[in-house]
Amino acid sequence: MVRLPLTPAEVARGQRLGALLRRARGGRSMLDVALDARVSPETLRKIESGRVATPAFPTIAAIADVLGLSLDAVWAEINRPEHGADLTAPLATHASG
């Protein structure tokens, strides 16, 4: 399966996710958090650095649980409007058919 390149919005969302997880981790070691979440430290490092901009939902759910973050808070943070975004522009919709 060919993976399509990420859009700039997806890259920015991944960077916001990584920043949120780093802040929430605080002084805890990356190794401890990764092991508690049952993900590899390398996976957590890539997510926190933004290299994995679209991680799997179960991975984020596990990390958020270990860090005491609600998924609602994670979703709100990563989907906040970007600075200078046109909030009056219509949202894109998918045509059914």
Secondary structure as UniProt FT lines:
FT   HELIX           8..25
FT   TURN            26..27
FT   HELIX           30..37
FT   HELIX           41..49
FT   HELIX           57..67
FT   HELIX           71..78
FT   TURN            83..84
FT   TURN            87..88
//
